[in-house]
Amino acid sequence: MVFSKDSRLYETELKREAGEEVLYINFIGANFVPNLADSEDIFARVIDALVENPKVSRVVLVQQRNYSYDFSSVSMLLETAQLYNHLVKEEKILSSDTIVSCQNVLPDMYNNLSYIFSLLKRDPILSYHELRRLLGAEQETLSKIPEQYKECETRYVKLIEKVLGLVSGMGIIKAASVYLNSYQPGMREIYSLLLRPDILPNFTFTRLAAALPDNAEMVSQYEIETAEGVSTVTIFKKENDSRYYYHIIAPEYTLTEEHHLLLNLARNVMIEHRPKAEEFTDPERTRQVFLNVAKDLLQEVAKNRKIALNYKQLNKLASILVRYTIGFGVIEILLQDNQIQDIMINSPIGLTPIFIKHAEFDECVTNIIPSQEDSESWAAKFRMLSGRPLDEANPILDTDLVLDKVRARVAVIQQPLSPQGLAYAFRRHRDDPWTLPLFIKYKMLDSFSAGLLSFLVDGSRTLLVAGTRGAGKTSLLGSLMLEILPKYRIIVCEDTLELPVDSLRKIGYDILRMKVRSALLSATTEVAASEGIRASLRLGDSSLIIGEVRSEEAKALYEAMRVGALANMVAGTIHGASAYSVFDRVVNDLGVPVTSFKATDLVMVANPIRSPDGLHSWRRIVQLTEVRKHWTKDPEEEKGFVDLLRYNVDKDILEPSDELINGDSEVIKEIAANVKGWAGDWDAVYDNIMLRANVKQEIVNLAEKSGKKDILEAPFNFLANNAFHQISNKVREEIGVPEGKRVLGDFQEWLKKYGKKI
């Protein structure tokens, strides 16, 4: 809060924030809502303040809610203030030669112009209207006035014309011109169209532009429901803008004045008792403790102020209070929107809005303008949550944020890497893990590809999931983890916690997570990633999942794979746009010996596919490549890479290669060689791949037919995968092999039975 309870009414304070001068004017304690459109007295006070502070770019009227006028409004007000100051104090028109020498002849001159100037700082549109009326009247007088008075009248008319010319040139008059045909003297509604403040709670510095964008068409609207209430999201398409406009109104922006007062008073107490760094070791518990404290505090403040609060209102206000004291304010509301994939906050913070990537509308501009104060508060909390440094020596912080069911990866940069200060990127993870049937529904892959991947995971292969940033690598890897039989232990090694470990553990997986040091940090108390991988080898027979292969841990990973220390699946993500670019990165950038790369069995590449107009993009798997073992120097030149799947951009499908169709896959042959009844029988192997493909498609079909979205989610797919393996085993025991038609028929019966229970 800028002003204390002892601050005087109308007191001003000038603050520099994010490279701009912000003028705060105190209206706390006033028995009216400060609004330039409603009150000519408030308008005049702001003009007087701007005369004294001519370099201001934003004006905030402070009360229980802050009324923030941005530069587009302030520039018009500044121009009005400067013209008023010029006419009255610099040029001193009221004491000019014309007024002084002609006062006896035209005694109304002084009073008329004094009235005009008084209006100029209270109601400039009315001032313009009165100037035009006065000019018309005096021009008519000039044609009738006796000759001895004509010189003074002429000078008077010229003076009015001069002032009118200056006033009519002001931006606020030009902006109002489209409304002047219906204007009635004294009608202030016109100012509500020209000067629209962002209204924000006094307990936050981040602004939400409440006004809807001009020249925009509404294309969608939906609600985000949280414990605090409903947030309304409206998507607009603006003229001549390829991006959509994401407009959100959070619950705290619709509170009553009384509730704002309670939150302001309670916040002043809460900020004196913020949690210490050690308390952030268990953020969920800390938040619950502070929620209870907030409830007690709000009840006490409400009782003292004689404001009635029911149970629902108390919980709502307490949740908002916690979010703005130990939480992340409006960022948490954005993260509750499951349509948002990324949140970007650029430096210099305070001068640009937040940008998001939306699942349906892609890149969007929002109506949220973060503040420097909130930004610095978030940075301090991320330092405490992660236990990692963020300073000039360590200007990059990679961490994760967990809020109830919401998970997000957070990247923060600051000076000197970001010369203009803090900047943030939030990658929001899906609330529940992705599954292969979900990817089939969204056309990331087809059912045949899903069946092949399921087969390869069961075959305990080593797999790198490659792609550009935002291609869906981590989501794909998480879906493949669901294909691992739950009887096998999984060890996950990550520097930033992105994979759906907690969700998999809840549905029954034996899974252990290890958090290792980020490759961007030179030294912390965290264990290096390479040591984490080596430690996993001493923790028993397990599938090993690496969150991202990005540094020297690649050597330890390939050492482990080469000596055969890992008999189960090994998989991880890596940046790369093709199988060869992955090889180039692993060998030349990460320092793994050339022939050690042969320990990789498969490279799967995912990349965004763009529309010809460049306005849309879709995530697709574009390549699945096996790495053969006969080459010695360069797998590309020596034909060590063989595609099993290739993306057909014209048909928008992932097609099997001739090598796969003809059974020319060393990886698949090696898997078959260890399975009774499959060795040397490509038809039996292909039948099993098709069986798995049909099983995945049956799940998708049932979800679409029944309208039950939960059928595509992880808990049901966990049950379905278990059922598939049990049915396959039962059929194998009966007839010797898990014959496709028989297994599929039994699975369809199971699906019909258990699908009804969802």
Summary of the structure (lengths in Angstrom):
residues: 758
radius of gyration: 34.2
end to end distance: 50.0
largest distance: 125.6
contacts: 2454
relative contact order: 0.06
helix: 45%
strand: 20%
